[in-house]
Amino acid sequence: MTPSHARVLLIACLMAAATAPAAAYLKLGFRVGNRIVTASWSERPVRYFVTDRGDNGVSSSQFQQAIRRAFDTWETEPDIDIAFNFVGFTGAEPFDDDGMNVLGFQAEPDLERVLGATGFTIDNTTGRILESDIFFNTIFDWTVAANGESGRFDLESTAVHEIGHMIGLGHSAIGETELTDGRRRVIAKQAVMFPIAFPTGSTSDRRLKADDIAGGADIYPEGNFDRTHGSISGRVLLDGRGIFGAHVTAYNLRTRAIVGNFTLDDQGAFVISGLDPGLYVVRVEPLDDGDVGSFFDDDDEVEVNFKAMIAPRLVSVPRGGASGDITIEVKR
C-alpha cells in the first residue's frame, strides 16, 4: 500500500433494524485541499470474485448467482454507465488487503444489526477506487428464493444495496420507519440506498428507485443522460445564514418520483441532479430523529433544529438544464 492509498470502511452499513430512524443520494468522497473528490471506478468493467463457500443453506453457486443478478440490476439500468465482470470463485476473504474485489459470507456477531458492509482501498488524491470488498453477515438467516422467504433476509436485495456503495454511493435518506420493541422498522422507502433494510421476506430492494438511479447516473452518466435530464439548485437558510446537512427532496408531480440530496456547505447550498424534466415540489427537512452518523462524519456540524418547509412555489426543471437557484428559508 503506497502513501497515496487509504483503506476506508463504510461506517454506515445496511442495518436489519436501528435504534433511531434514518431520515438523497450522497456520493462517497473526501476533501483534497479546497475541493471534494468523488470516489469512483476509472477502469471498467469492475472485476470481482466470490468466496468459494456458502452458508445458512445458501450454496456458493446460489450465492454467486444472486450476486450476479444484483450486479446486473445496476449494469442494465439504461442511465448508468457501469459494467462488472465475474472472474471466479476464490478462497480469499472480504477485507483481505489483496488487490481483489471479493464478496462473501462472514460471521460478525459483534455487528448484531449489520446485514452487510462494504470496504474500499482508494487513491486519496484522485478518488479512484482500487479495491472494494463486501461481506454478508452469517448471524442472519439468508435466502435466495425467487419470491423471498418468511423469516429470512433476501441476499439479492442486500447485495443491490452494498453494490451501490461499491460504485461510490452513500446512503439515501428517503424512507419512513416505525418504533417497534425499541428499534426502528422500515414501513416505506423510496431508495434501495436507505440504510435500514425491509423486514425479512421482502424482495422490494431488488429494484432501483429514482433516487438510486439519479445517484448512480451522477457518477457514471450514460450517453446523453446529462442532456436529457436537469437539476435543481439553491440554498437553505435559517435566520439568514446557510445551514449544513439539511435534507432536500424534489417530488415530480407527473411521475411521483422522489430524488434528494443535502446541503453540503456552510452556505446552505444544495444540488439535486438527474431529474426528469417537469414540475417539482421541493421540501426541506432536518435529520432531527435520524442517525446522523449514517450520512455524515461525527465531527460535521449538522443543523437539525428547524421545522420542515416546502418551497413556496413549484420548481420547473428543463431538459438538459438547471432550474435556476432557489432559496428556502426555514424556521425553528
N, C-alpha and C positions, 0 to 999 in steps of 0.2 A: 504494500500500500504506500503510495507516494504522498508527500505532504499536501498535495492539492486534492487528495481524495478524502472524503469524510463518510463514515458509516452513520446513517440516520435511521432510527427506528421510529415508526409512527407511534406517537403517544395515544392517539385516538384509534382504537380498534373497533371492529364490529362487535357490538355487545348483544348478548342474549336478553339482557334487561339492564336497567340502570337505576340508580337511586335518585336521579334527577333527570328531567327530560332534556333533550337537545332541541333547541328551538327551531342553498345557494351555492352555488358551487364555489369552492376555494381551490386554487391551484397550489401545489406544493412548491416551495421556493425558499429563498433566503436572500439576505441583503449582501451585496458586494459594493462597498463604497456608498454611492448615492443612488444605486439602482437595485431593483429586485430582480433576481434571476429565477426563472421558472424551470423546475426540474422536468426533463423530457428525454425521450429516446431519440437520438440522432440517426442511429443505424436501425433499419427495419428490413425484413421482419425481425421482431424480437424473438430470440431463440430461448426455449425453455425446456427444462427436464422435469420429470415426475418421479418421486420416490417409488422404489420397486416393492412396496409393501402396502397392504390395506389395513383396515381396522374397523371395528364395530359392524362387521358383516359386509363391509364395502371392500371388494377386492381391488387390487392395484389397477386392473384393467377397467373396472367400473369407475374408479376414481379418475383415471386418465380420460375416459370418455366424457364424464361430467365436466371436467376441467376444459376439455376441448370445446364443448358446447358453450361454456361461459366465455372463452376467448372469442368464439365465433360471434357471440352477441355483440361484442364491441367491434370486431373486424368487419362485420357485414352491415353495420349502420352506415347508410349512404353518406352522411355528412361528416364522418370521421375517417381520416386517412391514417389508419394504423393496421399493422399486419403482424401475425405471430406464426411461429414455426415450432412444432413439437419435435424435439431432437431425439428423445428416447427416455427409457427408464434409467434410474441411477440409484446407487447405494448412498449417495451423498444426502445430507440432511439440510433442510432450510436453515439459513443463517450461518452456515459454514462460509467462511471468507475464502471462496474457492474460484471466483470468477464465473460461476454458473448460476443461472436463474432457476431455482429449484422450488417446486411446490410439493407439499406432502403433509401427512398427519404427524402431529407431535402431542405428547401428553404434557399439559401445562396446568397442573391442579391449583397452583397459586393464582392463576388468572381465571377465577371462578365464574366470571361473567363474560369472558372474551371468547368469541367463537373462532376468530381468526385474526391474524395481523400480518402486515407487510413491512419488510425492511429494505433498505437501499444502500448501495455504495454509489456516491455521487461525486463528480468532479465539482468542487465547490468554487470554481472560478467561472465555469461555463454553464453549470446546471445539467450537464449531460449525465444521464443515468448509466452507470457502468454495470451494475448488477442489482437484481431485485429478487427477493425470496418471499414466499408466502407459506405460513403454517396454518393448519386447521386443528383445533383443539380436541383431542380424543376424550376429554372428560365429558363431552356431549355425545348424544346419540345422533347419528347421521343417516341420511337416506339419499338414494339416487333414483327413487321410484318416479315414474313419469308424471304422476299426479300428486306427488308428495306422500307423506305417511304420518299419521297421527302420532304425536309424542316424539318425533324426530325432526331435526333441523335439515333443511334442504341444502345439500352440498353445492349444487349448481348456483343457487341464489347467493350463497355466501361468497362463492368464487367470483361471481359477477361484481360484487361489491369490492372485494380485495383487488381484483384486476383493475378496477377504477383507480385505486391507489397506485397500483403498479405503473400505470401510464402517467401518473402525475397529479391526480385529483385528490383534494382533501375532502372533508365531509360537507354535506349539504345540510341545511337547517330546515328543510321543508317537510315537516311531519308533525303529527299530533300523538300524544301519549295520555295514558290514564294511570293513576296510582293504584296499584294492587299489591297487597301484602307488603307495603313499604318499598316496592320497586315500581319503576315505570314500564308500562307495557304499551307497545305501539298499537294504536287503533286506526291510524291512517297515515300515509305519507305519499309524497309525490316526487320521490327521488330514491333510487337504489342506494345512493351515497349517504343517505341519512344514517347516523351512527348506531342506531338500535334496530335490530332485526325484527321482522314479523315473528309472531309466535310459531311454535312447531306446527308442522303440517302445511304451512303456506309455501307456495311457489311463486308468489307475486313478484319477487325481486329477480326473476329470470328475465324480465323485460325492462329495458331502459325507459326512463321518463324524460320529459322535455329538459329538465334541469341537468340531468346526466349528459344528455346529448349536447347541450349548449356548452358544458364544461369541456367535454372531450373534443368538440369541434373547435373550441377556442385555442387548444394546444395543437391539434392536428387537423386543420381545416381541409376538407376535401374539395378539390377543384374550384368551383366558383362560389363556394359557401359564403365568403365574405361579400360577394356581390349580390347575393340573393337574400341576405339577412341583414338586420340592422341592430341598433343598440340604443340604450337609454343611459344617460349620464347626468350627474348632478351632485348636489351637496345636501347633507343633513345637518341642520343647525339646532342647537339648544342654547337658549339665552344669548343668541347672536354669535356663538362660536361653533366651529365644526366639532363633531364627535367621532370617536373611533369605535368600530365594532358594531354599529347599528346594522340590523338585518333588513335589507331592502328587497322586496319582491315585485315582479311585474306579472300581472294576470291578463292574458289575452282574452278579450271579450268574445271573439269568434271561436277559437279552438279550446278555450278554457285551460290552456297550458299555463303552468306557473314556472318561472325561472327567477332566480335570485342571486344576490351577492351581498357583500358587506361594504360599509365604509371602511377604507383601509389606510387612512392617514388622519392626521390631526386637523386637517381642513374639512373633514367630513365628506370627502369625495368618494363617489362610487361609480362603477360602470357595469351595466348588465348587457352583455353582448349575446350574439347567436339567436336573436329574436326574429320570429316571422313578422313580416310587415303587417301593420294593423294598429288598432287602438288598445291601449293598456290601462288598467288600474294599477297605480303604484302605491305600495303600502310600506311603511317603516315600523319596525317593532324592535324592542330590546331583547337581549338574551338574559332576561332577568330571572327566569326559572330554569335555565339550561346549564349544562355542563360546559362552561366557557372553555375549559381546557381541551375539549374535543375539537375546537376550532382555532384557538389562539395560544400563543406561548403564555406561560404563567406570569411573566413579567410585563405583558401587554396591559395597558390601562384601558380596558373595555368599559364603555359607558353603558350602564344598564338602568339608570334611574330616570326614566322618562316614559311617557304613555305612547301607545301605538297610535299612528296617524296615517290617514290616507291622503294622498296628494289632492289638492283642491280641484284639479282638472284632469281629464283623460289625457294621456300622452300618445301622440301619433308617432309610430316608428316607420320610417320609409325603407324601401328596398335598397340595400347597399349603402345605407347612410345612418346618421345619428339623429336622435330626436331633438338635439339642442339641450343644453344644460337646464335642469330644473332645480329649484331649491325647495326643500321641505323643512318647515320649522316645526319641531316637536316641543312638547311641554312636559313639565314634571307632573 
